[in-house]
Amino acid sequence: MTSFRPDMSVEEAISIFPIGVNEVEVFNESGEFAGYLTLESLFGAVQQGELTKPIRHFILTNAPVQSLEQHSISYSQFQSFFQSKLCRIVLNSLYDGVYITDGSGITLFINKAYERITGIKEDEVKGKHMSHLVEQGIISKSASLETIRTKKPVTLIQTIRNERKIIVSATPVFSSSNEVMYVVNSVRDITELIRLKHELDSQKLSYQKISQNSLFPEQTGFQNLVIGPSTFPIFQLANKVAKTDAKILLQGETGVGKSLIAKYIHSRSSRSNKIFMELNCGAIPEHLVEAELFGYEPGSFTGALREGKIGIFEKANGGTLFLDEIGDLPLELQVKLLKVVEENRFMRVGSTEMREVDVRLITATHRDLASLVREGAFREDLYYRLNIVTFDVPPLRERKEEIVPLLEMYLKEFNKKYNENKKMTPECIEWLTNYSWPGNIRELANLVERLVVTTFHDTIDVGDLPPFIQQIFPASKPKTLKEAVAELERSLIIDALKKHGTTRAAAKFLGISQSAIVQKMKKFHIRLEN
């Protein structure tokens, strides 16, 4: 039996959940018991559209209490209800699909929602046995037959005509003699679930933006800024301290948007009509940092310009200076920077003349400055001078509600830049929402640009994502010969296409016609460019 891990996704758990079992035990990587995963909790996750969310959010720490109540009814009662006009009206008004079979697996009824979700019409399946539908390839497997066999509720992922994936939850209706009399299947479209979830998330963020209008009372150039619940307090504080000249320290991982926050503070300050200068202390060779910061006199050192150079402090006079990666500043230069911070005065390299400047200083780092102070790698007095107001900017993985709006924003931006019209499927967006984004917003923007310029079709799907982003789930073993043959056939076609590059060459290698391989590629959803 396959082991269940807390980091396993809901979709993966459904695909390997044992038939006829109501709950399974979950163990962590150390082999320690983590809790129970039940069919009921899985179905609840499905209702919320959380298909790629880890099951650790849905496991129970205590053993679930087994309900003794069964769905039992007499045959005449069910027939009377099922054949009534009211029953058909109710079932056809439901948004979820409904599929009803009798106790032997013969199809009795499907509602309008099931037809919409699957594309299957009632006259195709009514009166037919579920095993016949599986043999014909209309559905991949039958939840009804498993429920009839086990006499227990079953939830599984079903593929319709080798294309659309749906989630089916089958519930048995028992007779007074405890025999399965009917099976009622509730059906939901996985793609639709994900789309609805994203719409709900977008509505939540839109509502959040309404309350943020006070941050942007004027045309500041930040109207498209994505602000979620995790970053709203940061911009709210930034809006307040921007009106002062207090020193600000921004802390957070690389790519979280520290530079954007610094520009926002400048735009809301009394210096907004003055210059904003930015310098990355970690991107300049150590022996040139002093000259870049403070400038130098003519002939100060070998290779210096004959006329000398103005430093960034002088250039930013009257405005705002943003020093990024301040933790990488050499220790000996920290003394000179401290003097500027304390007295607004400094000397150029090779000069004995003190120069005065009026600069609003904002610093940022991805390192822990407090730890650097304890290690003697950063001056304590400078740390406290710079750290008047501190902003801890959370990583993107802790701001998941911002991922979808950011994807949409950058997709629109790069579509316009490269004259494209790309869209992302709901499944692709869901995968990206659950990616950890170690490079944060910068990585997200780079990925969107890469997808826009490298994909050959207008719809970007999960298969277009780089391998390091695609989550690899352990494949379950094929249950039938037909499934095993299909899996092998797909693998051989993909390998041949990778090796030979064209459908013609791959078909020749496999000993089939080009039209045959094209049809099989369509069947198995294989794209040549992937």
N, C-alpha and C positions, 0 to 999 in steps of 0.2 A: 504493500500500500504506500502511495506517495506521501511523504511527510509534508506538513503544512508549516510554513515559517511566517513570523509576524510581518516581514517585509514583502511578502507575496501580494500581488494585486488581487482585487476582487474578481476581475475577469479571469485571471489564471486560476484562482481558487474554484470558480464555478466550473471551469473546463475539466478539472480533475476531481471534483467532489464525488465521493463514492455514491453510487445509486442505491437507494433504499436506506440511507443513513440520514438521521436528522441532525447530528452534530459530530464534529471531529475534534481531536485534541491538537493544539498548536504548540510547537517547541521552538525555542530560539536556537541560534547557531551553536551555543554551548550545550545543547541537548536538554536545557532546563524547560520545564513545563511553563507555558505562557498563558494558557487559557483555553476556552472552548469557542469554536466557530460553528454557528448553527445555520441551518437553512433559512430560518426566519431572519437572522441578522444579515445574511447575504441578500435576501430579497429586499430588505430595507435599504441596503446600499444601492441596489439596482434602482429602486424607486427614487433615490436621491441623485442618480446619475453618476455615482462615484465608482466607475468601473476600474479606473487605474489607481485608485487610492489603496494604500497598504491595508491589509486586513487587521492589523493591530488596532485600528480605530473601531473595529466591530466585534472583537472577541470578548467573551465573558470570562471573568475570573472564577466564578462559581459555576458548578454544574447546572445546566438548565433544567427546570422542573418540567417533566413530561406531562402534557395535557391528556387527560383520559377521555375528553370529549371528541367524538368523531362526527363527521358530516354524514349523518344517516337520515334516510327518508324512504317512505314507501314508494313503490313503483308508480302507483296510481297518482300519488301526490305530485311526483316529479313530472309525469306525463301531463297532468292537468295544467301545471304551471308552464311547462316548456311549450306546449301547444297553444298557449294563450297569446292573444295579440299584444297584451301588456308586456309580456316577457320579451317579445321580439323588439318592441319599441325601446325598452330599457337597454337591452344588450346592444342594439344598433346605435344607441346614443352615447355609448362609452367611448372614451378616447383610446383606451387600451384594446388590443385585439382579444377576442374570445374564440376558443376552438373547443367544441364539445364532442366527445365520443361516447359510445356505450361501453359496457363492461368487457366487451370482446375486442374493442379497438376500431369499430366501424364509425366513420365520421357522420355526425348527425347535424352539426350546425357550425357555421363560422359567421362572425358579424362583419359589418361594413368596415370597421377599423382594421380587422385582420386582412381584409382584401386590400385596403390602402397601404398597410405596412409591408405586406409580402408580395403583392401583385398577383396572388392566387385567387381565382374566382371560385365561388361556392360550387358551381356545376362541375369543376375539375375534381373536387375531392368528396363531395357529398355522396354517402353510400359506399365509399371505398375504405378498405382496411388500411390502417396506418403502415403496415409492413409493405403494402403495395406502393405507397407514396415514397417510402425509403428506397425501394428497389428501382423505382422510376427516376430517382435523383431529384425529386421535387423538394424533399427535405432530407437533411443529413442523418437525423436520428429522431426517434419519437419519444417524447416525454410521457405521452399517454400509455404506451406499451410498457415503459419502465414502471410507471405507477401501478398499472394493472398487475405486473409481475411481483412487485414488492409490497403492494398495498400501503404505500407511504407516499407523501408529497415528494415531488422531484422538481428541481430547478436545474436547467442546463442551457448551454448556448447552442443554438440550432442555426444551420446555414440553409438558406433558401436558394435552390437551383445553383449551388456553388458560388453564390454571389453575396446576397445580403445576409447579415448576421442579426439574429434576434435572440432575446432571452425569453425562455418559456418556463412558466411555473405551473406544474400540473397538480391538481388537488382531487383525490378520489371522493366519490359520493357513495356511501355504503348502504346496502339493504339491511333490513332487520336481521338477516342471517349472516351479517358481516362479510358479504361478498361485494366486490366492486361493481356497482350498477352503472355508474357514469363517471367520466373524468372531465373536469372543467379546467381548461388551460387558459392562463392569463399570459398575454404576449406583449412584449415591448421591443421597440426598435432601438438597438444600441446606438446607432448614429443619431437618431432623434433624441434619445436621452442626453447625449453629450451636447447636442445643439441647444436643448432647453436649459441645460445647466449653465452654458456659456451666456445665454440670454439673461438668465437670472442674475449671474455675476455682474454682467454689464449694467443691468438695471440698478443693482446695489451701488456700483461705482458711480453711475450717473446721479443717483440720489445724493451720494457723498459729495459730488462735485457742486451740487446746488448750494450746499452749506459752505462751500469754499469760496463763493463769489466775493466774499469780503477780502480775500487775499489779493484779488485782481480788480480793484475798482477802476483802474485806468488801463490804457493800452500799453502793457509793459513788454510784450513780445513773448510772454509765457502762457498764453491762452491754451496751448496744446499740451501743457505740462500734465503728466499723469500723476495724480496724488491719491493714494489709497489710505485706509484707516491707519496703517503703520507709519506713514510719512506725513500725514496731516499735522500732527503736533510739532513736527520739525519745522515745517513751513510757517506754521502759526507763530512759533518762537522766533524764527528768522525774520518774519515781518515786524516783530516788536523790536528786536535788537538792532535791526537795520538802521533805525533812526538814531542810534548812538554810534560812537567811535570805539566801542569796547572791542578788545582783541578776541578773535573767534578761532577755535580749534575744531576742525571737522575730522572725526575718526570713523573709519569703516574700510571694508575690503576694497580692493581695486575694482573700478568699474561700477560702483554703486550710485554714482551721481554727485560726488562731492563738489566737483567743479561747477556743476549746474546750480547747486545750492549757493555757492560763493557768488556766482553771477546774479542770482536772484536777490541776494542780500545787497549787492551793489546797486541793482536796479531800483530797490526800494529805499535807498539811502539818500541823504542830501548831496552826495557826490555822484549821483546817477548821470549828470551831464558832463562828468569828468571821465578821465581814462580809466579803463580796467586792464591791468597787466597781470599776466600769469607766467610763472616759472616753475618747472619741475626740477627740484633739487637733485633728484636721482638720475636725471637724464643727461647731466652735464659732467664731463670729466672733473675729478676732484680739484685738479690744479687750476681749473678755469672758473670754478664757482665764485670765488671772491671777485674776480674781474667782472663777471656777469652781474653780480649783485650790486657792486659799488663802483664799477668803472675803473679806469686807470689813466695815468698821465702819459704823455708821449715818452717813448723810450723806457718805459718801466721795466720791461723784460723782453727777452728775445722773441721776436715774432709779433710784438705789439704794433698796433697801427701808429704811423708817424704822428697823426694828429690826436692820438689818445681815443678814449671811448667813454661815453656816458653809460653809467650802470642803470639797472632796471629800477632802482629806488628813485633816482633822479627823474627817469622817464615817467614814473607813476606819481610824481609830486602833485598833490591836490586830489588824487583819485584813490583807487583801491588796488592793492597789490596782493595777489593770491599766490602763496608759496606752497606748492604741492610737494608731498613726500618730504616734509620737513625733518622727519626722522633720519633721513640719509645725509643731512648736512654735516660736514666734517666738524669734529669737536673744536678745533682751533678757530673755526669761523663763527662758532656759536657765541664766542666772547664779543666779537665785533657786532654781530646781529643784536645781542643783548643791549649794546650801547644805543643802537638805533631805536630799539623798542622803548628804552627808558628815556632817552634824551632827544630823539628825533634828529640825531647828528651822526655823521660818519666821515671817514676820509677815503678818498680814492686810493687805489694801489699806486704806490710811488709818490704820494703827496703828503704834505704836512699840514694842509689846510682843512679845517673842519667845514663841512657843508650841512646845511639844515634842510630838512624835508618835512612835508606834512602828508603822511600816507596812512590810509586805513589798512591795517594788516589782517589778513585772513590766512590761516595755515591749515594744512591737511596732512594726514598720514594714514597708511594702512597698518602701521606698526603700533605696538602698545608702548606709548611714550613713558608711561609710569614704570614699566619694566626696564626700559632703556636707562631711565634715571637711576634705578636701583643697581643696574649693572655698570654704571659709570660711563655709559656711552652717550648720554645726553645730559646737559647741564640742568641741575635742579632749579636754579634761579630763572633760567630762560623758560623752562617748562611752566612754571607758575605765572610768568609774565604773559605767555601766549595763551594760557588756559584760563582766560577770564570767563568765557562762555563756551561750553563744550557741546557739540552735537554728535551723538552716536548714530550713524546712519546704518540701518539694518541691511543685510544682504538681500538680494532679490528672492532667494528661496524662502525668506520669511515675509515676503510681500507678494504672495501668489495672486492676490486679487488684482495686482497691477500688470501681470504677465500678458493677459489677453489684450487689454487696451494698448500695451506697448507693442505687441505683435501687429495689431491693426494699424497703429500709427506709423511704424517703420515700413510695413508692407505698402501703405499708401505713399509714403515718401519715396521709396525705391522704385515703385511702379511708375511714378511720375518722372523720376530721374532717368530711368532706362526705357521709358515709353512702353511699359508692359501693362498687362491686366491680370496679374496673378491673384489667385485666391487660395486660402488654406481650407482643407476639409476639417470638419469638427473633430475627427479622430486625430488628425495631425496637431491641432491646437491643444487637444487634451493631453497628448504625449508631451508636448512642450511645456504645458502647465505643470506637469509632474517631474520635469527634468530639474536637476539641482542647480544649474547655472553657476558654476564656480567662477566664471568670468563676469557674472552679473549683467547689468544693462549693456555694457560694451560688447559682451559676447553675444547677447540677443540681437543687437543691431547688426553685428557682423554676419551672424547666421542668416538673418532675413535677407540681407543683401546677397549673400552667397546663393541662397535658394532662388532668388529672383533672376539672377544672371546665369545660373547653370541648368535650371530645369527647362525641358523642351515643351512642356504643356502648360496650360493656364491654371490647372488645378494642382496644388502642392499637397501631396499625401504623405503618410508615415514612411512609405518606401523611399521617398526622396531625401529623408533626413540622413545625416552622416551616421555611420555605424556606431560611433561612440555615444550618440544620443539615443538611438533606438534601443529600448529595453529588450533584452533577450530573455524570454521565458523558456524554461525547460519544456520541450515538446512531449506531449503524452504519446504513448505508443498507439499506433493504429489498431483499431478493434476488429477491422474486417480486412479481407484480402483486397477488396476494391479500394479501400482507403490506403493500404500499404502500396499498391501499384501506383495510385495517383501521386502519392508522396515521392516515390522513386522517380516517376516520370517527370515531375516538376523539377526535382533536383538535377536530373540529367540535362534537361533543357537549359536551366540556368547556367550550369557548368559549361555547356557547349557554347552558349552565347558569350560568356565571359572570355572563353578561350579563343573563339573565332571572330567575334565582333559583329557579324551580320547574320540575318536569318537565313540567307542562302547558304553561307558556309557552314552554319550550325546544322541546318537540315541535311546537307550532304554528309557531314560527319556522323549524324545520327541515322542516316539511311532512310530518311523520309522526305517527302516533297516540301517545298517552301510554303505552299498554302496550308499544309498540314501543321507545320510548326507555328504558323501565324495563328491558326485556329486554337491550338493548344495554349499558346501564350495568352490569348484572350480568355480562355477557360480558366487558366491558373492565375490570371491577373499579373502577368510578367511584362514589365516594360523593358525595352532594349537598352535605354539609357541607364537603367539601374543595375 
